[in-house]
Amino acid sequence: MRSPSGQRGLLVAVIALLLVTELALSPFYPQLLGKLYGAEDPGTVGLLLWLCRATALVALPLLGLLSRRLGLHRLVAAGLAACVVLDGALALAPSAAAFIALSAAAAAAGTALLLAYPALVALDDGGPPGVLAFVALLHGATLIATLLGAAITGLPNPRLGLGAIAALDLVLLVLVLRALPNAVAPAHAARTSRIVPPRQGAALAAVAVVAIAFELAANVVRPFFTAYAQESGLTLGAAALLFLLPSLAALGVLPMAAAVRCALGAALLPLALVTAALGAGLQAAVPDAAALIAGRLLLGVGLGLAHVELDLAMFAAAGTDGPGYAAVETLRAGALMLAPILAALTASASLASPLAAGALLFAVAAALTPVLITRPEMEEARARIP
């Protein structure tokens, strides 16, 4: 049996590789679909993103139930095997419709690896280390994935790059088949034996409402940003670098999260959301390079701190297993499904509009936080900080 540190390292590696392969193309779908199929309508991109979110939304609770019967490692391996096939087929998709259908199916299959997140948090009794690790992984993977996506989009034949994603999936599948069965089973057992007692339904609902607004805001600003930056006169490479800045800022602020939390206490979450709102609003209002850089940095600082606080509140209220966690995550996945629709609708007016919509949603979340998220669940999570 692997040690807890060995289990943690493998779970971290699995999540990181999944996030890289899943996030690589999302910021570049407008350019990629246009280059491969001449599909430049924002509605087409919105449909693609919406279908990916919809299939993931349906798959998540089903996979959570199946993991109790089949075992987490079997679901992870099966999901990865499907991704190898589906991502490989993407490289050969003859039309935009086929590309969209295959992407949606791959998103559903890839959802299996998200089950490793609560297993990672459970190793630390639902405390901050696992949450901080996941948020750091998310933003670190975004950096790598954006560079990978830009490289794929910039290729004379992007289909070769799409085939490379399938190869990455295959590498991950080999790792899973060789090592994960011995590591995830103990982690899953730890998760079920170290459940944080769930709070009452009202606390779960309160966290879910703020999380929905956060997920909508964080994701509505993504799909059309690189196109917006190019419209402002920047090259695709410069737009990709700007797309990375929030993740860099989030990674930079995460090591200071504990100190900031101790200094600000209950005010941290609403202040982080206000910071994100200011960053998104600045980008929408002033599309020159300096304002975009400042706005992206502010957005990243707010995203990093707010994400950690929201996930701590979620696990403190719902535990790392059971119906509470599944319910909140399903609602968050629903928000992710709605975000591309909102992005496409607002982008039809102007490419700056998704950023303005994100700023408004962040502000709404900040206003709701002091009213809805009461202190007990946050203080319980905060008390476990080393």
C-alpha positions, 0 to 999 in steps of 0.5 A: 500500500502506498504512503499518504504522500505517495497517494497524494503525489499520484492524485496530483499528477492525475489531476494535473495531466487531466486539466492540461489536456481538457483546458488546452483548446478552450480559449482558442475555439474561435480561431480553431473552428475558423481555421479548420471549418470556416465556422466563425460565428460566436454561436458555434463556439457557444454551442460547442462549449455548452454541449461539453458542459452539458455532457459533463453535468450529466456524467458527474453525478452518474460517475459519482454513484458508479464509483461506489460500485465499480471503484474509482480506478476502474472509472478513471481508466475507462474514462481515459481510454475513451478520451484516447479514442475520442481525442484521436477522432477529433484530429480526423473530424470532417466537419464542425458538427462532428468536431462538436459532437466528439468534443462533447463526448470527450468532455463526458469521459474526462469527467471521471478524473474529477473524482480524484479531487475529493479523494485528494482533499480527504487525505487532509481531513477536508482541510486547506492543503488539498484545496490549495493544491487543486487551485494551484493545479488548476491555474498551473495547468491553465498556463501549460494548456494555454501555451499548448493550445496556442501552439496547436492553433498556430500550426499550419495543420492543427490536426497534428496538434489534436493528435498530440492531445490524444497521445498525452491521454495515452501516457496518462492512461498508462500511468493509471493502469500501472499505478492508480489501482494501488493508490486510489483505493486507499485514498477513496477508503480514507475519503469515506472514513474521514467525512467532515460532518455535513452541515444543514441544507441551508448552509449548502444552499448558501455556498452553492448560490455564491459558487454559481455566481462565481463560476458564471463570472469566472467562465463567461470571460474566457471564451472570447478573450483572445479574440477581443485582444486581437480585435484591440490590435494584439497578435495571437501570441500576445493575446495568449500571453495576456490570457495566462496572466490571471493564472500567473497572478493566482499562483503568485498569491496562493502562497500568501493565502493563509496570511491574507486569510488570518489578516482579513478573516470573514472579509476575504471572500467578498474582497477577493470577489470585488477584486476580480470584478474590478479586474474584469471591468477594467479590461472591458472598459479600457482595451489598451495593453496596459489596462488589459495587463492590470485588469488580468492581474487583478482578475487573477488575484481575486480568482485565486483567493476566492476559489480557495475560500469557496472550496473550503466553505463547500467541503466544510459544509458538505464533507468530501463525500455523500449527497451534499458534495455531489449536489454542490458540484452538480450545481457548479457544473450547471453554471459552467454549462450556462457560461458559454451561452451567456458568453456567446449572447453577450459577444454578439453585441461586442467582444468586450461584453463578456468581460462586463458581464463577468464583472457584474456577476463577480460584484453580485457574488461579493454582495451575496457573500456576507448575507448567505455564507455564515461564519461557522462553516468558514471558521471550521475550515479556517481552524484546520490551517497549520 
